[in-house]
Amino acid sequence: MSALKFHQFACLSDNYGVLIHDLQTGDTASIDAPDADAVENALKGNGWSLTHILVTNHHWDHTQGIAELKSKYGCHVIGPQAEASKIDTLDETKNDGDQFTFGGETADVISTPGHTLGMINFYFPKSGVVFTGDTLFALGCGRIFEGDANMMWNSLSKLAKLPPETVVYCGHEYTQANANFCITIKPENQALAQRAKEIDSLRAQGKPTLPTTIGLELETNSFLRVGDAAEFARIRTAKDNA
Ligand code: FE
């Protein structure tokens, strides 16, 4: 059994924060720092103290809380080597294929450029959990701000190869709009239609639609169900203009 606990909370207008807590060592990591107050409230609610921040990308809605949390907790901040010049609060930088220990587990760093050029994701194979930042969303993927479609397609293809039961936490609650878009691409996908109903029901109750799994995304996410980078690019452009 995994010794890691995961706590997801909504913050800002549509971001998610996630805390990872190791029961044995007491180590606690925040995935990104979208909002220092929200992270602190989540820590207090669980009785945890912050030891690490794992940063996926340099955008403000993932980094703006780092400085305040670092000054309060003295936590160790790990983030993308390729964005070190844009994030001045990093203590340690990581590249694709790097590993590090958090609590009693090994984390694998997966580089997934596209949304930003240096985006990294954190995969915990023992727990079977991946943090995809703004690369893979439930029924969607991040907008391609800094990279190109080929780059994003390659990044999503890496995530698609993780075991199907892998639990996916991502940076935003965009699922309902994504579902509406995916249905326009594949109205005959029954698994997608069923999932869209469940999503509508969850959102009507103000509940999160995350986390998801790699397997569920492979079944229903139009951005993962395309055959090649060119088809991916067409769908990404259609979504941008939707
Ligand atoms: Fe974001």
Boltz pocket constraint, residues with backbone or C-beta under 6 A from the ligand:
constraints:
  - pocket:
      binder: B
      contacts: [[A, 59], [A, 61], [A, 62], [A, 134], [A, 171], [A, 172]]
      max_distance: 6.0
